[in-house]
Amino acid sequence: MAILIDAKFEATIIAACSKHQQEHWEDRDYRTCISFPEYFVKFGDYEKLWPEIQTQLHVAAYAESLVDTLRPRIARVFHYFERNEEEAYLVMERIELSHSPKRMREAITWLATVPAPDGRVVGPLGGGRIRHGFFKRGVRYSRDGASIGRIILVLPTKD
């Protein structure tokens, strides 16, 4: 899929994200992301989003380097841009997710095998905390990856 990336495209993304934020910021399950038919956009504070961007690029590049067809599908990054030196936008491939507990378990197990780049430890590249609702449910990140192992063990095994 080809996406024409120009100033008009970025303005469309900014407008859609601003509208989403204005209309939903008080919602209990508010997230700083929106879906379009062809792509998925995460947006927010540059300093908070930058580690996630770096991690997404690393995991996607690693997945693409493998010939193993059993790897989960990892969204490719189409575009990243900043506005006002504070706001960041990450435009990625949109993937329909599987809600099968077996597939989720396999994906998380695979993600636990992704090697960190040289000189890095488990966690977001560029520093920071893991930003995902999954980790807001009482599971704390640990530098040795032990929390990831506990997550894998408690995931449901039935489809």
DAMOJO-V6861 format. One line per field, one symbol per residue. ss: DSSP state (@ for helix, = for strand, . for the rest). psi: psi as a letter, one per 40 degrees, with the letter a starting at -180 (. if undefined). burial: I if it has 16 or more other C-alpha atoms within 10 Angstrom, else O. A space follows every 10 residues. Layout:
BEGIN
ss->???
psi->???
burial->???
END
This chain:
BEGIN
ss->......@@@@ @@@@@@@@@@ @@@@...... ..===...== =====@@@@@ @@@@@@@@@@ @@@@@..... ......==== ===...==== ===....... @@@@@@@@@@ @......... .......... ..@@@@.... .....@@@@@ @@@@.....
psi->hhhhhadddd dddddddddd dddedeidfh igiihideih hiiahddddd dddddddddd ddddeiehee iihhhihdih iihfedhihh hihhhhiheh dddddddddd deehiiihei ihihieaiih giddeefehi hideeddddd dddeiiei.
burial->OOOOOOOOOI OOIIOIIOOI IOOOOOOOOO IIIIOOOOII IIIIOIOIII IIIOIIIIIO OOIOOOOOOO OOOIIIIOOI OIOOOOIIII IIIIOOOOOO OOIIIIIIIO OOOOOIOOOO OIIIIIIOOI OOOOOOOOOO OOOOOOOIOO OIOOOOOOO
END
